[in-house]
Amino acid sequence: MKRNIIYLAMAVMSVAMFSSCKDNKFLDLKDPDAFEDTKFYRDSADMQGLLSAGYASLRGAYDKMFFVTEMKSDNASTNDVGSSGGLYYNFVNHTVSSSNTIVAEIYNSFYFCIHRANLVIEHVDDVKMSDELRNRIRGEAMFLRALSHFYLVRLWGPVTIMRHSMANGKEATTVTRSPQEEVYLFIIDDLKAISDNEWLPKTCTGAEFGHASRTAACALLGRVYLQYAATLDHPAAYNDAITYLEKAVTLSGYGDLGLAYSKLFTISGQTDAEVIFPIMYIANEAEHSNFATYFQPSGAKDLTSAAVGRGWNLGQVNLYNEFEDKNTNGFPSTDRRVATAMRKYTDGTYYTKKYVDLSSSAGYGGNLWFEIRFADVYLMLAEAYERVEGNSSAKAIAYLDKVRQRPNSTVFDYTTSIANSAYSTAYPTLRDAIFHERRVELCFENHRWFDLMRLYPKAADFEQYMRSIDEPNAGGKYTNFRAYEVLLPIPYDEVFLNPGLGQNQGY
């Protein structure tokens, strides 16, 4: 089954057929758009296989997510314009249209995942297995459904809530979009059910690493509440964010960050306990990650990948300058993370070394994608406590310092740093310091666009910020930005197939 099906309806039908067949033998049905899927889920192995297919669906989205989260932001650019009128550079200079195939690929991949998750949820009770296994399979499917909807609502705003699987193409062509508030409440309901029950293990290690855990559910729910509070103006939800982020820490028993930053971003370090939920890849032809090749400067080899680099997601000068350096910008200490997060290439471009795998000449990388790790959880806790307790929140500062002072760190704690004039001028408030820390800690991990949405929840303010950025290598990247581009366009073919979806403003 091909992942790059254009239409949501076609995506739904393709997944439906995949999920309702054995050995690729399709049913001879009276209604060509109908399927009797319950006949094919005979045992727990069938359900676990369908759940695994849901996890695999995420790869299609994450493979290109950086275009819409990093390259659209003030973090990154590219020296590969691409075909079809600048397919890749559209994200850099903010000329993305509804016909952009990368936008469609991300959109459809999430709906693939949701459809498969719904099939699991709907049919897990039909198969004989222990209650413990049944609850776990259901819980993992609900996690995937919530995660996918969360990306959809942040990237596209009002979107279709897929509460159940769709049995035929006709149904898929009549769906409508729901308001963001409704989408968030649906996501919260799923994640609360997982977080408040003991369906999932507290953590997933060893052979279980890569599965959703209860810690992951609580951390994701905290992230959802944080975004919901800021972007939909529900300040009471900051306390909910604190509740579930603290619960994630308690459930896991995790304390201080255990690995040096440079060690975490290695093939051997990427399964460390700091990583709560990764998107899994294996260094083979079918299941590899492309990030080491994608993010290597165009034409370069053997920096991050043995294959020739694509030159996508290259760092911006203004991001590089945000790392603290007492020798160049007067901060009290020097940030050792920059050696891993951003390196300068001989052609003057900047690239990240967070994704390095030189083992395959074809570029079959084994780099995982960190969807949730504890450094992010601690910074989310710092952000939530600052929102609730204000600029002098001791708890916010304590969580901020957990990240600033991980093993092998060379940056000073917040109290020492804020006494320095260069630091206090650049980051005069605790909130400024927290978002600065998020930017340098989590760059190239798909957080920046959503962080900016929380900082500037009003589209006009977002536009004003983007247009104010001074970036010597950006050309018209920022001055071209318009407020409606906070959200992506609904893919053209989705609207063509189902005009009732409508299109986001401006596209």
C-alpha positions as CSV (number, residue, x, y, z in Angstrom):
1,M,0.0,0.0,0.0
2,K,1.4,3.3,-1.0
3,R,1.7,6.0,1.7
4,N,1.5,9.0,-0.7
5,I,-2.2,8.5,-1.7
6,I,-3.5,12.0,-2.6
7,Y,-6.9,12.1,-1.2
8,L,-8.1,11.5,2.4
9,A,-10.9,9.4,1.1
10,M,-8.4,7.3,-0.9
11,A,-6.2,7.1,2.1
12,V,-9.0,5.9,4.2
13,M,-10.0,3.3,1.7
14,S,-6.4,2.1,1.1
15,V,-5.9,1.6,4.9
16,A,-9.3,0.0,5.2
17,M,-8.4,-2.5,2.5
18,F,-4.9,-3.1,4.0
19,S,-6.5,-3.8,7.3
20,S,-9.2,-6.0,6.0
21,C,-7.2,-8.5,4.0
22,K,-5.0,-11.5,4.6
23,D,-2.1,-12.3,2.2
24,N,-3.4,-9.5,-0.1
25,K,-6.6,-11.4,-0.9
26,F,-9.4,-8.9,-1.2
27,L,-13.0,-9.6,-0.6
28,D,-15.6,-9.9,-3.3
29,L,-18.2,-7.5,-1.9
30,K,-21.5,-6.4,-3.3
31,D,-20.7,-2.8,-2.3
32,P,-17.2,-2.1,-3.7
33,D,-16.8,0.7,-1.1
34,A,-17.7,-1.5,1.9
35,F,-15.6,-4.0,3.8
36,E,-16.3,-6.5,6.6
37,D,-13.2,-5.9,8.6
38,T,-14.3,-7.8,11.7
39,K,-13.8,-11.1,9.9
40,F,-10.1,-10.6,9.6
41,Y,-9.1,-9.8,13.2
42,R,-8.9,-13.3,14.6
43,D,-6.4,-13.0,17.4
44,S,-4.2,-10.7,19.4
45,A,-1.4,-10.9,16.8
46,D,-3.7,-9.4,14.2
47,M,-4.5,-6.5,16.5
48,Q,-0.9,-5.9,17.4
49,G,0.0,-6.0,13.7
50,L,-2.6,-3.4,12.9
51,L,-1.3,-1.3,15.8
52,S,2.2,-1.6,14.5
53,A,0.9,-0.4,11.1
54,G,-0.4,2.7,13.0
55,Y,3.0,3.4,14.4
56,A,4.6,2.9,11.0
57,S,2.2,5.5,9.5
58,L,3.8,8.2,11.6
59,R,7.1,7.9,9.6
60,G,5.5,9.4,6.6
61,A,4.6,12.6,8.6
62,Y,7.9,12.9,10.5
63,D,10.0,12.3,7.4
64,K,9.0,15.8,6.2
65,M,7.7,17.5,9.3
66,F,10.8,19.7,9.6
67,F,9.6,21.7,6.5
68,V,6.6,23.0,8.4
69,T,8.0,23.3,11.9
70,E,11.7,24.3,11.5
71,M,12.1,25.7,7.9
72,K,9.0,27.8,8.2
73,S,10.3,29.3,11.4
74,D,13.2,31.5,12.3
75,N,15.4,28.4,12.9
76,A,16.2,27.0,9.5
77,S,16.5,27.4,5.7
78,T,17.7,25.3,2.7
79,N,20.1,25.7,-0.2
80,D,18.1,23.1,-2.2
81,V,15.3,25.0,-4.0
82,G,13.7,21.9,-5.4
83,S,11.6,21.2,-8.4
84,S,8.0,22.3,-9.2
85,G,8.6,26.0,-8.8
86,G,10.7,25.8,-5.6
87,L,8.9,23.0,-3.7
88,Y,11.3,23.1,-0.8
89,Y,12.0,26.8,-0.7
90,N,8.3,27.6,-0.5
91,F,8.5,26.9,3.2
92,V,11.5,29.3,3.6
93,N,10.0,32.3,1.7
94,H,6.4,31.6,2.8
95,T,4.9,30.9,-0.6
96,V,3.3,27.5,0.4
97,S,0.2,26.8,-1.7
98,S,-2.6,24.2,-1.2
99,S,-1.0,22.1,-4.0
100,N,2.3,21.6,-2.1
101,T,2.8,17.8,-2.1
102,I,4.8,17.9,1.2
103,V,1.9,19.5,3.0
104,A,-0.4,16.8,1.6
105,E,2.0,14.0,2.6
106,I,2.1,15.1,6.2
107,Y,-1.7,15.6,6.3
108,N,-2.5,12.3,4.9
109,S,0.0,10.4,7.0
110,F,-1.6,11.5,10.2
111,Y,-5.0,10.5,8.9
112,F,-3.6,7.1,7.9
113,C,-2.4,6.7,11.5
114,I,-5.8,7.8,12.9
115,H,-7.7,5.4,10.7
116,R,-5.6,2.5,11.8
117,A,-5.8,3.5,15.4
118,N,-9.6,3.7,15.1
119,L,-9.8,0.2,13.6
120,V,-7.8,-1.1,16.6
121,I,-10.1,0.7,19.1
122,E,-13.3,-0.5,17.4
123,H,-12.3,-4.2,17.1
124,V,-10.0,-4.9,20.0
125,D,-13.0,-6.1,22.0
126,D,-14.0,-8.6,19.3
127,V,-10.8,-10.6,19.7
128,K,-10.0,-13.1,22.5
129,M,-7.1,-11.9,24.7
130,S,-6.4,-11.0,28.3
131,D,-7.9,-7.8,29.6
132,E,-4.4,-6.6,30.4
133,L,-3.3,-6.9,26.8
134,R,-6.6,-5.6,25.5
135,N,-6.3,-2.4,27.5
136,R,-2.8,-1.9,26.5
137,I,-3.5,-2.2,22.8
138,R,-6.5,0.1,23.1
139,G,-4.4,2.6,25.1
140,E,-1.6,2.7,22.6
141,A,-4.1,3.2,19.8
142,M,-5.7,6.1,21.6
143,F,-2.3,7.6,22.1
144,L,-1.6,7.5,18.4
145,R,-5.0,8.9,17.6
146,A,-4.5,11.8,20.1
147,L,-0.9,12.5,18.9
148,S,-2.0,12.7,15.2
149,H,-5.0,14.9,16.0
150,F,-2.7,17.2,18.0
151,Y,-0.4,17.8,15.1
152,L,-3.3,18.3,12.7
153,V,-5.0,21.0,14.9
154,R,-1.8,22.9,15.5
155,L,-0.8,22.9,11.9
156,W,-4.1,23.3,10.2
157,G,-6.4,24.7,12.9
158,P,-10.0,23.4,12.4
159,V,-9.7,19.9,11.2
160,T,-11.9,16.8,10.8
161,I,-12.1,14.7,14.0
162,M,-12.0,11.1,13.0
163,R,-13.9,9.6,15.9
164,H,-14.3,6.2,14.1
165,S,-13.1,4.4,11.0
166,M,-14.7,5.2,7.7
167,A,-16.2,2.2,5.9
168,N,-16.4,3.8,2.5
169,G,-15.2,6.7,0.3
170,K,-18.6,8.3,0.3
171,E,-18.4,8.9,4.0
172,A,-15.0,10.4,3.7
173,T,-16.1,12.9,1.1
174,T,-18.9,14.3,3.3
175,V,-16.9,15.0,6.5
176,T,-16.6,18.5,7.9
177,R,-14.0,20.3,10.0
178,S,-14.5,20.9,13.7
179,P,-13.5,24.1,15.6
180,Q,-10.1,23.9,17.3
181,E,-11.8,23.9,20.7
182,E,-13.7,20.8,19.9
183,V,-10.6,19.1,18.5
184,Y,-8.6,19.9,21.7
185,L,-11.3,18.5,23.9
186,F,-11.3,15.3,21.9
187,I,-7.6,15.0,22.3
188,I,-7.7,15.7,26.0
189,D,-10.4,13.1,26.5
190,D,-8.3,10.4,24.9
191,L,-5.1,11.3,26.8
192,K,-6.9,11.7,30.1
193,A,-8.3,8.2,29.8
194,I,-4.8,6.7,29.2
195,S,-3.1,8.9,31.8
196,D,-5.7,8.3,34.6
197,N,-5.9,4.5,34.1
198,E,-3.2,1.8,34.3
199,W,-3.6,0.4,30.8
200,L,-0.1,1.2,29.8
201,P,3.2,0.4,31.5
202,K,4.8,3.4,33.4
203,T,7.7,3.4,31.0
204,C,8.8,1.3,28.0
205,T,12.4,0.0,27.9
206,G,14.3,-2.7,26.2
207,A,12.2,-4.5,23.5
208,E,9.2,-2.3,24.4
209,F,11.1,0.9,23.7
210,G,9.2,2.9,21.1
211,H,5.8,2.0,22.4
212,A,3.6,4.5,24.1
213,S,3.8,4.5,27.9
214,R,1.7,6.1,30.6
215,T,4.6,8.5,31.2
216,A,4.4,9.4,27.5
217,A,0.7,9.9,27.7
218,C,1.0,12.2,30.7
219,A,3.8,14.2,29.1
220,L,1.8,14.6,25.8
221,L,-1.3,15.6,27.7
222,G,0.8,18.3,29.6
223,R,2.0,19.6,26.2
224,V,-1.6,19.6,24.9
225,Y,-2.8,21.6,27.9
226,L,0.1,24.1,27.5
227,Q,-0.8,24.7,23.8
228,Y,-4.5,24.9,24.6
229,A,-4.0,27.4,27.4
230,A,-1.8,29.7,25.3
231,T,-3.3,29.6,21.9
232,L,-7.0,29.3,22.8
233,D,-6.8,31.6,25.9
234,H,-7.6,29.1,28.6
235,P,-5.2,30.1,31.4
236,A,-6.7,27.6,33.9
237,A,-5.2,24.9,31.7
238,Y,-1.7,25.8,32.8
239,N,-2.4,24.2,36.1
240,D,-3.7,21.1,34.2
241,A,-0.4,21.1,32.3
242,I,1.6,21.2,35.5
243,T,-0.5,18.3,37.0
244,Y,0.2,15.9,34.1
245,L,3.8,17.0,33.4
246,E,4.6,16.4,37.1
247,K,2.8,13.1,36.9
248,A,5.0,12.1,34.0
249,V,8.1,12.8,36.2
250,T,6.6,10.9,39.1
251,L,5.5,7.8,37.2
252,S,8.9,7.5,35.5
253,G,11.0,8.1,38.6
254,Y,13.3,10.2,36.4
255,G,15.5,12.8,38.0
256,D,18.3,14.9,36.6
257,L,19.2,14.6,32.9
258,G,21.7,11.8,32.8
259,L,23.7,12.1,29.5
260,A,25.8,14.9,28.1
261,Y,24.0,16.6,25.2
262,S,26.6,15.3,22.6
263,K,26.2,11.7,23.9
264,L,22.4,11.8,23.7
265,F,22.4,12.5,20.0
266,T,24.3,9.4,19.0
267,I,23.2,6.0,17.8
268,S,24.2,4.5,21.1
269,G,22.8,7.3,23.3
270,Q,19.4,7.7,21.6
271,T,17.7,4.9,23.7
272,D,18.6,6.7,27.0
273,A,16.0,7.0,29.7
274,E,15.7,10.7,28.8
275,V,13.8,9.7,25.7
276,I,10.2,9.1,26.6
277,F,8.6,8.5,23.2
278,P,10.6,8.2,19.9
279,I,9.5,7.6,16.4
280,M,11.4,4.4,15.6
281,Y,13.6,3.8,12.6
282,I,15.9,0.9,11.7
283,A,19.0,1.3,9.4
284,N,17.7,-0.9,6.6
285,E,16.3,-0.1,3.2
286,A,12.6,-0.3,4.3
287,E,12.6,1.3,7.7
288,H,15.5,3.8,7.7
289,S,15.5,7.4,8.7
290,N,16.7,10.1,6.2
291,F,17.5,12.9,8.6
292,A,21.3,12.5,8.5
293,T,21.2,12.8,4.7
294,Y,18.4,15.4,4.5
295,F,20.1,17.8,7.0
296,Q,23.7,17.5,5.6
297,P,24.7,20.5,3.4
298,S,23.9,20.1,-0.3
299,G,26.6,18.0,-2.0
300,A,28.5,17.3,1.2
301,K,29.4,13.8,2.3
302,D,30.6,12.1,5.5
303,L,29.6,15.0,7.9
304,T,26.4,13.3,9.1
305,S,25.8,10.7,6.3
306,A,27.9,8.7,3.9
307,A,25.3,9.6,1.2
308,V,25.3,13.0,-0.5
309,G,23.5,15.7,1.5
310,R,20.2,17.3,0.4
311,G,20.8,20.6,2.2
312,W,17.4,20.8,3.9
313,N,16.8,22.2,7.3
314,L,20.1,24.1,7.5
315,G,20.5,26.4,10.5
316,Q,20.0,30.2,10.3
317,V,22.6,32.7,11.6
318,N,20.2,34.2,14.1
319,L,19.7,30.7,15.7
320,Y,23.5,30.2,15.8
321,N,23.9,33.6,17.5
322,E,21.4,32.6,20.2
323,F,23.7,30.1,21.7
324,E,25.6,31.7,24.6
325,D,29.2,32.6,24.1
326,K,31.3,34.7,26.4
327,N,33.9,35.3,23.7
328,T,31.6,36.7,21.0
329,N,28.4,38.0,22.5
330,G,29.3,38.8,26.1
331,F,27.4,36.1,27.9
332,P,28.9,34.9,31.2
333,S,29.5,31.4,29.9
334,T,29.8,29.4,26.7
335,D,27.3,26.9,25.5
336,R,28.8,23.5,24.6
337,R,25.6,22.4,23.0
338,V,26.3,24.4,19.9
339,A,28.9,21.8,18.8
340,T,26.2,19.2,18.4
341,A,23.2,21.4,17.6
342,M,24.8,23.5,14.9
343,R,28.1,23.4,13.1
344,K,29.5,25.7,10.4
345,Y,30.3,24.2,7.0
346,T,33.0,25.4,4.7
347,D,30.5,27.1,2.4
348,G,29.3,29.2,5.3
349,T,26.1,27.3,6.0
350,Y,25.1,25.8,9.3
351,Y,24.0,22.2,9.8
352,T,23.0,20.1,12.8
353,K,24.8,17.0,14.1
354,K,21.9,15.8,16.1
355,Y,21.3,13.1,13.4
356,V,24.5,11.3,12.4
357,D,24.8,7.9,10.9
358,L,27.8,7.2,8.6
359,S,27.3,3.4,8.6
360,S,25.4,3.1,5.2
361,S,26.8,4.3,1.9
362,A,23.2,4.5,0.7
363,G,22.2,6.8,3.6
364,Y,20.0,4.3,5.5
365,G,20.1,6.0,8.8
366,G,19.3,4.5,12.2
367,N,18.5,7.8,13.9
368,L,15.3,7.9,15.9
369,W,13.2,11.0,16.2
370,F,12.7,12.2,19.7
371,E,9.0,13.2,20.0
372,I,9.1,13.6,23.8
373,R,12.1,13.7,26.0
374,F,12.6,14.9,29.6
375,A,14.5,18.1,28.7
376,D,11.3,19.2,26.9
377,V,9.1,18.1,29.9
378,Y,11.3,20.1,32.3
379,L,11.1,23.2,30.0
380,M,7.4,22.8,29.7
381,L,7.1,22.7,33.5
382,A,9.2,25.8,33.7
383,E,6.9,27.5,31.2
384,A,3.7,26.4,32.9
385,Y,5.0,27.5,36.4
386,E,6.1,30.8,35.1
387,R,2.6,31.4,33.6
388,V,1.0,30.5,37.0
389,E,3.5,31.9,39.5
390,G,5.1,34.7,37.6
391,N,8.5,36.0,36.7
392,S,10.2,35.0,40.0
393,S,8.8,31.4,40.2
394,A,11.4,29.3,42.0
395,K,9.9,26.1,40.5
396,A,10.2,27.5,37.0
397,I,13.8,28.4,37.6
398,A,14.6,25.0,39.1
399,Y,13.2,23.2,36.1
400,L,15.0,25.6,33.7
401,D,18.3,24.9,35.5
402,K,17.8,21.1,35.2
403,V,18.2,21.6,31.5
404,R,20.9,24.3,31.6
405,Q,23.1,22.2,33.9
406,R,22.9,18.7,32.5
407,P,26.1,16.6,32.6
408,N,29.0,18.3,30.7
409,S,27.2,21.6,30.5
410,T,29.2,24.8,30.5
411,V,26.4,27.3,30.8
412,F,25.8,28.9,34.2
413,D,22.6,28.5,36.1
414,Y,19.8,31.0,35.6
415,T,20.4,33.1,38.7
416,T,24.1,33.6,37.8
417,S,23.3,34.3,34.1
418,I,20.5,36.9,34.7
419,A,23.0,39.0,36.7
420,N,25.0,39.4,33.6
421,S,24.1,42.4,31.5
422,A,24.3,40.7,28.1
423,Y,22.1,37.8,29.2
424,S,19.5,40.1,31.0
425,T,19.4,42.4,28.0
426,A,18.7,39.6,25.6
427,Y,16.3,37.8,27.9
428,P,14.9,40.3,30.4
429,T,12.1,38.1,31.8
430,L,12.0,34.6,33.0
431,R,9.6,33.7,30.2
432,D,12.1,35.1,27.6
433,A,14.8,32.9,29.2
434,I,12.7,29.8,29.1
435,F,11.8,30.2,25.4
436,H,15.5,31.0,24.7
437,E,16.4,27.7,26.4
438,R,13.8,25.8,24.4
439,R,15.1,27.2,21.2
440,V,18.7,26.2,21.8
441,E,18.0,22.9,23.5
442,L,15.3,21.7,21.1
443,C,16.3,23.2,17.8
444,F,15.8,20.8,14.8
445,E,13.4,18.7,16.8
446,N,10.2,20.2,15.4
447,H,9.2,22.4,18.4
448,R,10.0,26.0,17.2
449,W,6.8,26.7,15.2
450,F,4.6,25.6,18.1
451,D,6.7,27.5,20.6
452,L,6.2,30.7,18.5
453,M,2.4,30.0,18.4
454,R,2.4,30.0,22.2
455,L,4.5,33.1,22.4
456,Y,2.4,35.0,19.8
457,P,-1.1,33.4,20.0
458,K,-2.6,36.3,18.0
459,A,-1.9,36.0,14.3
460,A,-1.1,39.7,14.0
461,D,1.5,39.5,16.7
462,F,3.0,36.4,15.1
463,E,3.3,38.3,11.8
464,Q,4.9,41.3,13.5
465,Y,7.5,39.0,15.2
466,M,8.3,37.2,11.9
467,R,8.7,40.5,10.0
468,S,11.0,41.9,12.7
469,I,13.6,39.1,12.5
470,D,17.0,40.2,11.3
471,E,18.5,37.3,9.2
472,P,21.3,38.1,6.8
473,N,20.8,34.9,4.7
474,A,17.1,34.9,4.5
475,G,16.4,37.3,1.6
476,G,12.7,38.0,1.8
477,K,11.9,35.1,4.0
478,Y,10.5,37.1,6.9
479,T,9.2,40.3,5.3
480,N,7.0,38.2,3.1
481,F,5.3,36.5,6.1
482,R,1.5,37.1,6.4
483,A,-0.6,36.4,9.4
484,Y,-2.7,33.7,7.8
485,E,0.4,31.6,7.2
486,V,0.5,30.6,10.9
487,L,-1.7,27.8,9.6
488,L,-1.0,25.6,6.6
489,P,-3.5,25.3,3.7
490,I,-5.8,22.3,3.5
491,P,-4.3,20.2,0.6
492,Y,-6.0,21.2,-2.7
493,D,-7.1,17.6,-3.5
494,E,-8.9,17.3,-0.2
495,V,-11.0,20.4,-0.9
496,F,-11.5,19.4,-4.5
497,L,-12.8,16.0,-3.4
498,N,-14.9,17.4,-0.5
499,P,-15.7,21.1,-1.0
500,G,-17.5,21.0,2.3
501,L,-14.1,21.1,4.1
502,G,-13.5,24.7,3.0
503,Q,-10.0,26.2,2.8
504,N,-8.0,28.1,5.5
505,Q,-8.1,31.9,5.1
506,G,-5.6,33.4,2.6
507,Y,-5.0,30.2,0.5
